[in-house]
Amino acid sequence: MNSLPHGKVLHKILYNSWEATLFNVDEASQSHLAEIAANMGVELFVMDDGWFHNRNWDNAGLGDWFPDKKKFPNGLGGLIKRVNDLGMDFGLWVEPEMVNPDSDLYRAHPDWVIHFPTRARTEARNQLILNMARADVQDYIITTLDKILSENNIAFIKWDMNRPASEPGWQDAPGDPRELWVRYVYGLYRVWGELRRRHPNVIWQSCASGGGRPDFGILQFADQVWVSDNTEATKRLSIQEGFSQFMPAITMEAWVTDWGKETVPLEFRFHVSMCGSLGVGGNLLEWDQAERQVGAECIELYKLIRHIIQFGDQYRLIAPQKNNYSAVQYISKDKSEGVLFVFRTLIPDPFRFPVIHLRGLDPEAMYSIEGFEQPRSGLAWMQAGVRVELKNLQSKVMKITRLTT
């Protein structure tokens, strides 16, 4: 997708620390996680919530975007250097549109939040929403985040936005107060645009209370978006199919988490997430060596095929929203290589496996598909198709290669 801020730049495989450490972050704990992630082949380490001033739980700190002195007495530089020395880029979680009443920012500027002066201010998740329609709020966020990005080697920002609006009032609005949401979005775009101008190499991820902000407008500034807080792999199949109706796979951040680990194999979870921009969010501290090895092997495979997934054409062959056996295919623009993903969730036996009709191949060229001995023409693969047998909660990833003559 050439209209993305960084065009055709491969998205790196990230690890996010949230499930492992929650708010209990410091240089030692994050460095240990980074070492595990690097050994698995991860390319981008993202420290999530808990790193900034007075942030020990979700009831304080939002708005004060500078490193907590107790957790990081020497700033973020030591951790970032360790991550970079391990061969990974460093990323950071922020939620700049929000503020906790227990914060230096709110104590200084209680008028900066969206509110009606005659009504109580309803907190959700212990937070209120800053009025991004205000120029002074925009300036504060630009200045604060610019300082963090200027002083640290940060390659990736996960920008979150975690609560619905209430009391949508704007006292002293320059025009009609009902213009709040239009002006809010323009203000948000100004902040993102200015920070991108000052830091053009930083990759931005748009996240909003799950999948609340995967729109074409934000893709002027963000290269990838968070799709849903539901990361359970069998449910993600349908979620990701729906997302793909509007957005290309390169924009779809897809994490392997521990949700469903009791029943869904780790390889299956990886294969589902490999259908987009792969990330890992599980608690690596609890993964045993065998699980880490599975992760390393899947990450290695993804690195071999991600250019096809991220830059190629996607074909939804058998829909997971209607079937417990599904298939999705990606093919490069020049039709020289592709990859076929096949998934089976829970189907009673006996089960007659459907024919999978590939698409997008050159009908006159010869192709080989992993798992099948004889090459066939693109026309044959598309018309006669293939059958792929799977057990319950099993998946396969098969490389498609056009043969030279």
C-alpha positions in Angstrom: 0.0 0.0 0.0 2.0 3.0 -1.3 -0.1 5.6 0.5 1.2 4.5 3.9 3.6 6.9 5.5 6.6 4.5 5.0 5.4 3.0 1.7 6.8 -0.4 1.0 9.0 -0.8 4.1 8.7 -4.3 5.6 7.0 -4.2 9.0 9.2 -5.7 11.7 8.2 -8.5 14.0 7.5 -6.9 17.4 7.3 -8.1 21.0 5.1 -6.2 23.5 5.8 -6.5 27.2 2.3 -5.9 28.5 1.1 -9.5 29.3 4.4 -10.3 30.9 4.9 -7.4 33.3 1.8 -5.2 33.2 2.7 -2.0 35.1 5.7 -3.5 36.8 8.3 -2.3 34.3 11.9 -1.3 35.0 15.2 -1.6 33.2 16.0 -5.0 34.6 12.7 -6.7 33.9 12.4 -5.3 30.4 16.0 -6.2 29.5 15.4 -9.8 30.5 12.3 -9.9 28.3 14.2 -8.3 25.5 16.9 -11.0 25.7 14.3 -13.8 25.4 12.6 -12.0 22.5 15.8 -11.4 20.6 16.8 -15.1 20.9 13.5 -15.9 19.2 14.2 -13.6 16.3 12.1 -10.6 17.3 13.2 -7.3 15.6 11.3 -4.7 17.6 10.8 -4.6 21.4 7.9 -2.4 22.6 7.6 -1.5 26.3 4.0 -1.0 27.2 2.2 0.8 30.0 3.9 1.6 33.3 7.1 3.4 32.3 6.1 7.0 33.0 5.8 9.3 36.1 3.9 7.8 39.0 2.4 5.0 36.9 2.0 2.0 39.1 -1.6 1.2 38.3 -4.2 2.6 35.9 -5.3 5.3 38.4 -2.4 7.7 38.1 0.1 9.2 35.7 -1.6 9.6 32.4 -0.6 13.0 31.1 2.8 13.1 32.7 4.9 11.7 29.8 8.4 11.4 31.2 10.1 8.4 32.7 9.3 7.4 36.2 12.4 8.3 38.3 11.9 5.3 40.7 11.7 2.8 37.8 14.1 4.5 35.5 16.4 6.7 37.6 18.7 7.3 34.6 16.0 7.6 32.0 15.2 5.2 29.2 18.6 5.3 27.6 20.1 2.3 29.3 17.2 0.0 28.4 17.1 1.3 24.8 20.9 0.7 24.4 20.5 -2.9 25.7 17.6 -3.5 23.3 19.6 -2.0 20.4 22.7 -4.1 21.4 20.5 -7.2 21.1 19.8 -6.2 17.5 16.3 -4.9 18.0 14.6 -1.5 17.6 12.9 0.0 20.6 9.2 1.0 20.8 7.1 2.7 23.4 3.4 2.7 24.5 1.6 6.0 25.0 -2.0 7.2 25.5 -1.7 11.0 25.0 -5.4 11.8 24.6 -6.1 10.7 28.2 -5.4 12.1 31.6 -5.8 10.7 35.1 -7.1 13.2 37.7 -4.2 12.0 39.8 -1.5 13.6 37.6 0.5 16.7 37.5 -1.1 17.7 34.2 -4.6 17.5 35.5 -3.8 19.3 38.7 -2.4 22.2 36.6 -5.0 22.2 33.8 -8.4 20.7 35.0 -10.1 22.8 32.3 -8.3 20.9 29.5 -10.6 17.8 29.6 -13.8 17.4 27.7 -16.6 18.2 30.2 -19.8 20.2 30.8 -19.2 22.7 33.6 -22.5 22.0 35.2 -22.1 18.2 35.3 -19.8 15.8 37.2 -16.9 14.5 35.2 -17.4 10.8 34.6 -14.2 8.7 34.8 -13.8 5.5 32.9 -10.7 3.4 33.5 -9.9 6.1 36.1 -9.3 8.6 33.3 -10.7 11.6 31.5 -10.3 12.7 27.9 -8.2 15.7 27.0 -9.8 18.1 24.6 -7.7 17.6 21.5 -9.7 20.4 19.8 -7.8 22.9 21.9 -4.6 24.3 20.5 -2.9 24.4 23.9 -3.6 20.7 24.5 -2.2 19.9 21.0 0.9 22.0 21.7 1.4 20.3 25.1 1.3 16.8 23.6 3.5 17.8 20.7 6.1 19.3 23.0 6.1 16.4 25.5 6.3 13.6 23.0 8.8 15.5 20.8 11.1 15.7 23.9 10.9 11.9 24.4 11.5 11.1 20.8 14.4 13.7 20.5 16.2 12.4 23.6 15.8 8.7 22.9 16.3 6.3 20.0 12.7 5.3 19.7 11.7 3.6 16.4 8.0 2.8 17.1 5.1 4.3 19.0 2.0 2.4 20.0 -0.6 5.2 20.4 -3.6 4.0 22.5 -7.0 5.6 23.2 -8.9 3.5 25.8 -12.2 4.9 26.7 -15.5 6.2 25.3 -16.5 9.8 25.6 -19.0 11.2 28.1 -20.1 14.8 28.9 -19.0 16.0 25.4 -18.9 19.7 26.4 -16.4 22.4 25.4 -16.6 25.5 27.5 -15.3 28.6 25.8 -15.4 27.0 22.4 -14.4 29.4 19.6 -17.5 28.5 17.6 -20.4 26.1 18.0 -19.5 23.7 20.8 -21.2 20.9 18.8 -18.2 21.1 16.4 -16.1 19.4 19.2 -15.6 16.1 17.4 -14.7 17.5 14.0 -12.2 19.9 15.6 -11.0 17.1 17.9 -10.1 14.9 14.9 -8.4 17.9 13.1 -6.4 18.5 16.3 -5.4 14.9 16.5 -4.3 15.0 12.9 -2.3 18.1 13.6 -0.5 16.4 16.5 0.3 13.3 14.5 1.3 15.3 11.5 3.7 17.5 13.4 5.3 14.7 15.2 5.7 12.7 12.0 7.3 15.8 10.4 9.8 16.1 13.2 10.4 12.4 13.5 9.8 11.0 10.0 11.5 7.6 10.7 9.3 6.6 13.6 6.6 4.0 12.8 3.2 4.8 14.4 0.5 2.3 15.4 -3.0 3.5 15.9 -5.0 1.8 18.7 -8.3 2.8 20.2 -10.1 0.8 22.8 -9.6 -2.4 20.8 -10.2 -1.7 17.1 -11.8 1.7 17.4 -9.6 3.6 15.0 -8.7 1.6 11.9 -9.8 4.3 9.4 -8.3 5.6 6.1 -7.8 9.0 7.6 -5.4 7.9 10.3 -3.4 5.9 7.8 -2.0 9.2 6.6 0.1 9.0 9.7 0.1 5.5 11.0 1.5 2.5 9.2 -0.4 -0.1 11.1 -3.5 -0.4 13.3 -4.7 -2.5 16.2 -7.6 -4.6 15.1 -9.2 -5.9 18.2 -8.5 -6.6 21.8 -9.8 -10.1 21.1 -6.6 -12.0 20.3 -8.0 -15.6 20.7 -6.8 -17.2 17.5 -9.9 -19.1 16.5 -11.9 -15.9 16.8 -9.3 -13.8 15.1 -9.8 -15.8 11.9 -13.2 -14.2 11.4 -12.0 -10.8 12.7 -9.1 -10.7 10.3 -11.2 -11.8 7.4 -13.6 -8.9 8.1 -10.7 -6.4 8.5 -9.3 -7.5 5.2 -12.4 -6.4 3.4 -11.3 -2.8 3.8 -7.6 -2.8 4.9 -4.5 -4.5 3.5 -2.7 -7.1 5.5 0.4 -4.9 6.0 -1.7 -2.6 8.2 -3.1 -5.4 10.4 -1.2 -5.8 13.6 -1.8 -9.4 14.6 -0.3 -10.7 17.9 0.3 -14.2 19.2 -0.9 -14.1 22.8 -1.6 -16.6 25.6 -5.3 -16.3 25.2 -6.6 -19.8 24.5 -3.3 -21.5 25.2 -5.0 -24.3 27.1 -6.7 -25.6 23.9 -5.2 -23.9 20.9 -1.7 -25.0 19.8 1.0 -22.3 19.7 1.8 -23.1 16.1 -1.9 -22.5 15.1 -1.8 -19.2 17.0 1.3 -18.1 15.2 -0.1 -19.1 11.8 -3.2 -17.0 12.4 -1.0 -13.9 13.3 1.3 -14.5 10.3 -1.6 -13.5 8.1 -0.9 -9.8 8.9 1.9 -7.8 10.5 3.2 -10.3 13.0 3.6 -9.5 16.7 4.1 -11.4 19.9 2.4 -10.4 23.1 2.4 -13.6 25.2 4.2 -13.8 28.5 7.6 -15.1 27.4 8.6 -15.6 31.0 6.2 -18.5 31.2 7.0 -20.0 27.8 9.1 -23.1 28.2 12.1 -23.9 25.9 9.9 -25.9 23.5 7.4 -23.1 23.1 10.2 -20.6 22.5 11.6 -22.9 19.8 8.2 -23.1 18.1 8.1 -19.3 18.2 11.6 -19.0 16.8 10.7 -21.4 13.9 7.5 -19.6 13.1 9.3 -16.2 13.2 11.9 -17.5 10.8 9.3 -18.7 8.4 7.4 -15.4 8.6 10.6 -13.6 7.6 10.8 -15.7 4.5 7.2 -15.0 3.4 6.2 -11.6 4.9 7.0 -9.7 1.7 4.3 -11.7 0.0 1.8 -11.1 2.8 2.5 -7.5 3.3 3.0 -6.4 -0.3 1.1 -9.0 -2.3 -2.6 -9.6 -3.2 -4.8 -11.4 -0.7 -7.5 -13.9 -1.7 -10.1 -15.1 0.8 -10.6 -18.7 -0.5 -12.8 -20.3 2.2 -14.4 -17.9 4.7 -13.9 -18.6 8.4 -17.0 -16.6 9.2 -19.1 -19.3 7.6 -16.9 -22.4 8.0 -14.8 -24.1 10.6 -12.3 -25.0 7.8 -10.9 -21.9 6.1 -8.2 -20.9 3.7 -6.5 -17.6 2.7 -3.9 -17.0 0.0 -1.4 -14.3 -0.8 0.3 -13.9 -4.1 3.1 -11.4 -5.1 2.2 -8.7 -7.6 4.3 -10.4 -10.3 2.6 -13.7 -9.6 6.0 -15.4 -9.0 5.5 -16.6 -5.4 2.7 -17.0 -3.0 1.7 -18.6 0.3 -1.4 -20.6 1.3 -2.8 -20.7 4.9 -5.3 -23.4 5.8 -7.0 -23.7 9.2 -9.3 -26.2 10.8 -11.0 -25.3 14.1 -13.5 -27.8 15.6 -15.3 -30.1 13.2 -16.7 -33.5 14.2 -15.3 -36.5 12.2 -15.8 -37.9 9.6 -15.3 -34.7 7.6 -14.9 -34.4 3.9 -12.3 -31.8 3.2 -13.4 -29.2 0.6 -11.4 -28.4 -2.6 -9.4 -25.2 -2.2 -9.3 -23.4 -5.5 -6.3 -21.1 -5.7 -6.5 -17.7 -7.3 -4.4 -15.0 -8.8 -1.8 -17.4 -10.5 -0.5 -17.1 -14.0 -2.7 -19.7 -15.8 0.1 -20.6 -18.3 2.9 -20.8 -15.8 3.9 -23.9 -13.8 3.8 -23.8 -10.0 4.9 -26.0 -7.2 3.2 -26.0 -3.8 4.8 -27.3 -0.7 3.3 -30.6 0.3 2.4 -31.7 -3.2 4.9 -33.6 -5.3 4.0 -32.7 -8.8 4.0 -29.1 -10.2 1.0 -28.1 -12.2 -0.1 -25.1 -14.2 -1.6 -22.1 -12.6 -4.8 -22.9 -14.4 -4.9 -26.5 -13.0 -4.3 -25.2 -9.4 -7.0 -22.7 -9.8 -9.6 -24.9 -11.5 -8.9 -28.4 -10.1 -7.7 -27.1 -6.8 -6.2 -29.0 -3.8 -7.4 -30.8 -0.7 -5.4 -30.2 2.5 -6.2 -32.6 5.3 -6.0 -31.2 8.9 -6.9 -32.4 12.3 -8.9 -30.2 14.7 -7.0 -27.1 15.7 -4.3 -27.8 13.1 -3.0 -25.4 10.5 -0.6 -25.4 7.5 1.4 -22.8 5.7 2.4 -23.7 2.2 4.8 -21.8 -0.1 3.7 -21.4 -3.7 6.5 -21.0 -6.3 6.4 -20.3 -10.0 8.9 -22.5 -11.8 11.2 -21.1 -14.4 11.4 -22.7 -17.9 
